[in-house]
């Protein structure tokens, strides 16, 4: 039992404040449709990372880094293709470095980093994590397999100015 009038006012005020916060959260959640933020890897297209051909010779690859793997682990494209990589992380900060190309990104949780690269020579390109991410860091890799074009298949035309330069 509270006997002091100032203490009684403080307890009553705290109760009113808690009730006001409860009403505000309830109205926000159910009346206004406000939701708790979610991880970007729970939303499309990162919930199922994949490679998509958006035009002849142009690909978009959504990559999710997580301890201790890249998803997808293998990317196959024809020679002469331009690939835009959208890279994010599911858990901690990772690196995204393609050996032999000028591609070097950080994979950060909640952030999508983007870069494009053109692959003119057939072969395998190794993707490695260059940011220490735990005990299995040394084995975190993926690969890009650039396959020669079939005989008689036309090479993709070079665009006059890539779309990201026009921004």
NUTI-936264 format. One line per field, with one value per residue: residue number from 1; residue in three letters; y, z, x of N, C-alpha, C in turn. Coordinates in steps of 0.05 Angstrom, whole numbers, plus 32768, in hexadecimal, padded with zeros to 4 digits. Layout:
% NUTI-936264
seq = [NUM:...];
type = [ala:...];
n_c2 = [Y:...];
n_c3 = [Z:...];
n_c1 = [X:...];
ca_c2 = [Y:...];
ca_c3 = [Z:...];
ca_c1 = [X:...];
c_c2 = [Y:...];
c_c3 = [Z:...];
c_c1 = [X:...];
% end
This chain:
% NUTI-936264
seq = [1:2:3:4:5:6:7:8:9:10:11:12:13:14:15:16:17:18:19:20:21:22:23:24:25:26:27:28:29:30:31:32:33:34:35:36:37:38:39:40:41:42:43:44:45:46:47:48:49:50:51:52:53:54:55:56:57:58:59:60:61:62:63:64:65:66:67:68:69:70:71:72:73:74:75:76:77:78:79:80:81:82:83:84:85:86:87:88:89:90:91:92:93:94:95:96:97:98:99:100:101:102:103:104:105:106:107:108:109:110:111:112:113:114:115:116:117:118:119:120:121:122:123:124:125:126:127:128:129:130:131:132:133:134:135:136:137:138:139:140:141:142:143:144:145:146:147:148:149:150:151:152:153:154:155:156:157:158:159:160:161:162:163:164:165:166:167];
type = [unk:unk:unk:unk:unk:unk:unk:unk:unk:unk:unk:unk:unk:unk:unk:unk:unk:unk:unk:unk:unk:unk:unk:unk:unk:unk:unk:unk:unk:unk:unk:unk:unk:unk:unk:unk:unk:unk:unk:unk:unk:unk:unk:unk:unk:unk:unk:unk:unk:unk:unk:unk:unk:unk:unk:unk:unk:unk:unk:unk:unk:unk:unk:unk:unk:unk:unk:unk:unk:unk:unk:unk:unk:unk:unk:unk:unk:unk:unk:unk:unk:unk:unk:unk:unk:unk:unk:unk:unk:unk:unk:unk:unk:unk:unk:unk:unk:unk:unk:unk:unk:unk:unk:unk:unk:unk:unk:unk:unk:unk:unk:unk:unk:unk:unk:unk:unk:unk:unk:unk:unk:unk:unk:unk:unk:unk:unk:unk:unk:unk:unk:unk:unk:unk:unk:unk:unk:unk:unk:unk:unk:unk:unk:unk:unk:unk:unk:unk:unk:unk:unk:unk:unk:unk:unk:unk:unk:unk:unk:unk:unk:unk:unk:unk:unk:unk:unk];
n_c2 = [7FE8:802C:8066:809A:80D7:80EC:80BF:80A0:80BF:80B9:8082:807D:809F:8083:8054:8069:807B:804A:8032:8055:804D:8017:801C:803C:8019:7FEF:8009:801A:7FE8:7FCA:7FEE:8013:7FF2:7FEC:7FCA:7FA0:7FA9:7F7D:7F4B:7F56:7F29:7F0A:7F1A:7F1C:7F29:7F0C:7EE3:7EB4:7EAC:7EB7:7EB0:7ED9:7EE3:7F1F:7F38:7F2A:7F10:7F2D:7F2B:7F25:7F18:7F04:7F03:7EE3:7EE7:7EBE:7EA0:7E69:7E76:7E85:7E94:7E92:7E59:7E4D:7E6B:7E6E:7E87:7E9F:7EAF:7EF4:7F0C:7F3B:7F46:7F58:7F5D:7F56:7F5D:7F44:7F38:7F04:7EFD:7F10:7F41:7F39:7F2C:7F37:7F24:7F1F:7EF8:7F0D:7F33:7F76:7F7A:7F86:7F83:7F92:7F68:7F76:7F6F:7F7D:7FA3:7FAF:7FA7:7FBB:7FA9:7FA7:7F7B:7F67:7F2C:7F15:7EED:7EA6:7E76:7E67:7E8F:7EA1:7EAF:7ECE:7ED6:7F0E:7F25:7F19:7EE9:7EC3:7E7F:7E5D:7E7C:7E79:7E53:7E68:7E71:7E7A:7E6E:7E88:7E71:7E7B:7E6D:7E57:7E71:7E50:7E34:7E60:7E7F:7EC1:7EF6:7F1F:7F62:7F9E:7FCD:8012:8037:8022:8017:8028:8052:807B:8091];
n_c3 = [8000:7FEF:8010:800F:7FF0:7FC4:7FB1:7FA4:7F79:7F55:7F4A:7F35:7F08:7EEC:7EDF:7EBE:7E94:7E81:7E70:7E46:7E23:7E16:7DFB:7DD0:7DB5:7DA8:7D87:7D5E:7D4A:7D3C:7D28:7D06:7CE9:7CF1:7CF2:7D12:7D00:7CD0:7CBE:7C83:7C66:7C6D:7C49:7C06:7BCF:7BEB:7C0D:7BF2:7BD5:7B93:7B4E:7B18:7AD6:7AB8:7A87:7A45:7A50:7A7F:7AC4:7B05:7B45:7B83:7BBF:7BFC:7C35:7C69:7CA7:7C9A:7C62:7C1E:7BFD:7BC0:7BB8:7B89:7B4A:7B08:7ACA:7A86:7A5C:7A54:7A6F:7A98:7ADB:7B12:7B55:7B8F:7BD0:7C12:7C5A:7C88:7CBD:7CD7:7CC9:7C89:7C55:7C0E:7BDA:7B99:7B7B:7B4D:7B35:7B37:7B67:7BA5:7BDF:7C1C:7C42:7C66:7C9D:7C93:7C6C:7C26:7BF8:7BB8:7B7A:7B38:7B07:7ACE:7AAA:7A81:7A74:7A70:7AA6:7AEC:7B22:7B61:7B9C:7BD8:7C1F:7C3F:7C70:7CB2:7CCF:7CF4:7D0D:7CE0:7CB6:7C92:7C6D:7C51:7C16:7BD0:7B8B:7B48:7B0B:7ACC:7A8F:7A4E:7A12:79EB:79AA:7976:7993:79A1:79BB:79F4:79EB:79F9:7A27:7A1D:7A48:7A89:7AB5:7AEA:7AE6:7AD5:7AFE];
n_c1 = [8011:800A:801D:8032:8023:8040:805A:802F:801A:8044:8043:8010:8015:803E:8021:7FF9:8019:802F:8000:7FF2:801D:8014:7FE2:7FF3:8017:7FF5:7FCF:7FF1:8004:7FD6:7FAF:7FCA:7FEB:8022:805E:808F:80D3:80F2:8123:814A:8154:8128:8103:80E9:8115:813A:812E:8130:8166:817F:8191:8181:816F:816A:816B:8183:81C2:81C7:81C7:81AB:81C0:81AD:81CB:81D5:81FA:8211:8223:8248:824A:8239:81FC:81DF:820B:8224:822A:8215:8225:8223:825C:826F:8246:8223:8220:81F8:8202:81DE:81E8:81E3:81E1:81D2:81DE:8212:8246:8263:8294:8296:82B7:82CE:82FC:832C:830C:82F2:82D2:82BA:829B:8276:824F:821A:81EF:81AA:81B3:81B7:81E8:8200:821D:8239:8256:827C:8285:82B3:82D6:82D9:82D5:82E3:82D0:82E2:82BE:82C9:82C7:82DE:82DD:82E6:82BD:82B3:82C0:82BD:82CC:82F8:82E9:82BF:82A3:8290:827F:8285:8273:8287:8270:8283:8264:8232:823E:8231:820F:81F9:8221:8213:81FD:8222:820C:81FD:8200:8203:81CB:81D2:81F5:81D7:81BB];
ca_c2 = [8000:8045:807A:80B4:80E2:80EF:80A4:8098:80CD:80AE:8067:8082:80AA:806D:8043:8077:807B:802F:802E:8065:803F:7FFF:8025:8045:8002:7FE0:8018:8019:7FCE:7FC0:8003:801F:7FDE:7FEE:7FB0:7FA0:7FA4:7F61:7F49:7F58:7F0E:7EFD:7F26:7F16:7F10:7F01:7ECB:7E9D:7EB9:7EA9:7EBD:7EDF:7EF0:7F35:7F3F:7F18:7F16:7F3D:7F1B:7F2F:7F03:7F0C:7EF3:7EE6:7EDC:7EB6:7E90:7E70:7E6F:7E97:7E88:7E77:7E51:7E4B:7E7C:7E67:7E9B:7E9D:7EC3:7F0D:7F15:7F4F:7F3C:7F6A:7F4F:7F63:7F4D:7F4B:7F24:7EFA:7EFC:7F23:7F4E:7F27:7F39:7F2C:7F2B:7F0D:7EF7:7F13:7F48:7F8E:7F78:7F83:7F8F:7F89:7F5D:7F80:7F68:7F93:7FB5:7FA2:7FB5:7FB3:7FAE:7F99:7F73:7F59:7F14:7F11:7ED6:7E8E:7E6B:7E68:7EA6:7E9B:7EC4:7EC9:7EE9:7F1B:7F31:7F02:7EE5:7EAC:7E68:7E51:7E91:7E71:7E41:7E75:7E78:7E72:7E72:7E90:7E62:7E88:7E58:7E61:7E71:7E3B:7E3C:7E6E:7E90:7EDC:7F03:7F35:7F7D:7FB0:7FE4:802C:8041:8012:8025:8034:806B:808F:809C];
ca_c3 = [8000:7FED:8022:8008:7FD9:7FAC:7FA7:7F97:7F60:7F43:7F42:7F23:7EEF:7EDD:7ED5:7EA7:7E7E:7E76:7E61:7E2E:7E11:7E0C:7DE8:7DB8:7DA7:7D9D:7D70:7D49:7D3F:7D2F:7D1A:7CF1:7CDA:7CF5:7CFA:7D1B:7CE9:7CCD:7CB0:7C66:7C5B:7C6F:7C35:7BEA:7BC3:7BFA:7C1C:7BE1:7BC3:7B7A:7B36:7B06:7ABD:7AB4:7A6B:7A3A:7A59:7A97:7ADA:7B20:7B58:7B9E:7BCF:7C19:7C44:7C84:7CB2:7C8C:7C46:7C0D:7BF0:7BB5:7BB9:7B6D:7B37:7AED:7AB6:7A6D:7A59:7A4A:7A7E:7AAD:7AF3:7B28:7B6E:7BA6:7BE6:7C2E:7C6D:7C99:7CD9:7CDF:7CB2:7C79:7C3E:7BF4:7BC8:7B82:7B74:7B31:7B2C:7B48:7B76:7BC1:7BEE:7C36:7C46:7C80:7CA3:7C90:7C56:7C0D:7BE8:7B9C:7B67:7B1F:7AFB:7AB4:7AA8:7A65:7A71:7A7D:7ABC:7B06:7B32:7B7D:7BAE:7BF3:7C35:7C48:7C8A:7CC5:7CD8:7D07:7D0A:7CC5:7CA2:7C7E:7C59:7C45:7BFA:7BBB:7B71:7B30:7AF4:7AB3:7A7B:7A32:7A03:79D8:798F:7968:79A5:799F:79D4:79FC:79E3:7A0F:7A2A:7A1A:7A63:7A9C:7AC2:7B03:7AE0:7ACE:7B17];
ca_c1 = [8000:801A:8012:803C:8015:8051:805F:8016:8018:8058:803A:7FF9:8020:804B:800C:7FED:802D:8030:7FE7:7FF4:8030:8006:7FCE:8001:8022:7FDE:7FC4:8005:8007:7FBE:7FA1:7FDA:7FF9:803F:806A:80AB:80E5:80FC:813D:8146:8156:810E:80F2:80F1:811E:8150:8126:8139:817A:8180:819C:816B:8177:8157:816C:8197:81DD:81C7:81BD:81AA:81C4:81A8:81DD:81D3:8211:820B:8239:8260:8243:822A:81E6:81E6:8227:822E:821C:821D:821D:8232:8271:8266:822F:8226:8212:81F5:8201:81D1:81F5:81DB:81E9:81BD:81E6:8227:8253:8274:829F:828F:82CD:82D1:8318:8330:82F9:82F2:82BA:82C1:8285:8271:8234:8212:81D3:8197:81BC:81BC:81FC:81FD:8234:8238:826F:8279:8296:82B9:82E7:82CE:82E4:82D7:82D8:82DE:82B4:82D3:82C1:82F7:82D8:82E5:82A1:82B1:82D2:82BC:82D1:830C:82DC:82A8:82A8:827D:828D:8277:827D:8281:8271:8284:824B:822E:8245:821C:81FF:8203:822A:8202:8207:8229:81FA:820B:8206:81F4:81B5:81DB:8203:81C3:81AF];
c_c2 = [8019:805A:8097:80BF:80E5:80D3:809A:80A5:80C1:8092:806B:808C:8094:805A:804F:8077:8060:8029:803D:8058:8026:8007:802D:802D:7FF2:7FEF:8017:7FFE:7FC5:7FD5:800F:800B:7FDF:7FD4:7FB3:7F9A:7F87:7F62:7F49:7F3C:7EFE:7F06:7F1D:7F2D:7F02:7EE9:7EB1:7EA8:7EA9:7EBC:7EC1:7EED:7F06:7F3F:7F2C:7F22:7F27:7F2D:7F2B:7F17:7F0F:7EF9:7EF9:7ED8:7ED5:7EA4:7E74:7E69:7E86:7E87:7E9A:7E72:7E50:7E5B:7E75:7E7C:7E97:7EB4:7EDD:7F18:7F2A:7F46:7F52:7F59:7F60:7F51:7F57:7F34:7F1C:7EFD:7F11:7F2F:7F3A:7F38:7F2A:7F35:7F16:7F0E:7EFB:7F28:7F5F:7F8F:7F73:7F92:7F85:7F7F:7F63:7F79:7F81:7FA7:7FA4:7FB3:7FA9:7FBB:7F9D:7F92:7F65:7F43:7F0D:7EF9:7EBD:7E84:7E6C:7E80:7E9F:7EB3:7EBC:7EDE:7EF4:7F29:7F1A:7F01:7ECD:7E95:7E5C:7E65:7E88:7E60:7E4E:7E7F:7E6F:7E75:7E7A:7E80:7E70:7E74:7E64:7E5F:7E5A:7E45:7E49:7E80:7EAD:7EE6:7F1A:7F50:7F8D:7FC7:7FFE:8038:8030:8023:8033:804D:8082:809C:80B6];
c_c3 = [8000:7FFE:801B:7FEF:7FC0:7F9F:7F98:7F7C:7F4B:7F39:7F2F:7F08:7EDE:7ED1:7EBD:7E8F:7E71:7E66:7E46:7E1A:7E06:7DF7:7DCE:7DA8:7D9A:7D85:7D59:7D3B:7D30:7D20:7D03:7CE1:7CDC:7CFF:7D03:7D03:7CE9:7CBE:7C92:7C59:7C5E:7C59:7C19:7BDF:7BD3:7C0B:7C0C:7BCD:7BAA:7B65:7B23:7AED:7AB7:7A97:7A5F:7A42:7A71:7AAD:7AF3:7B33:7B74:7BB0:7BEC:7C26:7C60:7C8D:7CA6:7C6F:7C38:7C00:7BD9:7BB6:7B9D:7B5B:7B1B:7ADA:7A9D:7A6B:7A4C:7A59:7A92:7AC4:7B08:7B41:7B83:7BBE:7C01:7C40:7C7F:7CB6:7CE2:7CC6:7CA4:7C63:7C25:7BE0:7BB2:7B79:7B56:7B25:7B3F:7B57:7B93:7BD1:7C0B:7C36:7C63:7C85:7CA1:7C7A:7C3D:7BFD:7BCC:7B8C:7B4E:7B14:7AE1:7AB3:7A8B:7A60:7A7E:7A93:7AD6:7B15:7B4F:7B8C:7BCA:7C06:7C3F:7C63:7C9E:7CD1:7CEA:7D00:7CEF:7CAF:7C8C:7C68:7C4B:7C29:7BE8:7BA1:7B5C:7B1A:7ADB:7A9D:7A5F:7A25:79F0:79BC:7981:7979:79A4:79BB:79DB:79F3:79FB:7A10:7A28:7A35:7A77:7AAC:7ADC:7AFE:7ADC:7AE7:7B1E];
c_c1 = [8012:800D:801B:802E:8026:8057:8046:8013:802C:804E:8022:8002:802E:8037:7FFF:8000:802F:8017:7FE8:8007:8023:7FF2:7FDD:800C:800B:7FD2:7FD7:8006:7FED:7FAF:7FB0:7FEA:8018:8049:8086:80BD:80EE:8116:8138:8147:813C:80FB:80FB:8102:8133:8148:812D:814D:817D:818D:8185:8176:8162:8156:8181:81B3:81DE:81B9:81BD:81AD:81C0:81B7:81D8:81EB:8208:8221:8237:825D:8236:8213:81DD:8204:8234:821D:8227:8212:822D:8247:8265:824E:8237:8214:8210:81F1:81F3:81D9:81EB:81E4:81D2:81C4:81FA:8233:8265:8280:8296:82A3:82CE:82EE:831B:831E:82FB:82D8:82C1:82AC:8285:8254:822C:81F5:81C1:819D:81C0:81D0:81FB:8215:822F:8253:8269:828E:829B:82CB:82DA:82E1:82D5:82E2:82D0:82D3:82BC:82C9:82DB:82F4:82D5:82C9:829E:82C3:82D2:82C2:82E4:82FF:82C4:82AE:8290:828C:8279:8283:8273:8286:8273:8269:824A:8235:822D:820B:820A:820C:8217:820E:820D:8215:820A:8213:81F6:81E0:81BF:81EB:81EF:81B7:81B9];
% end
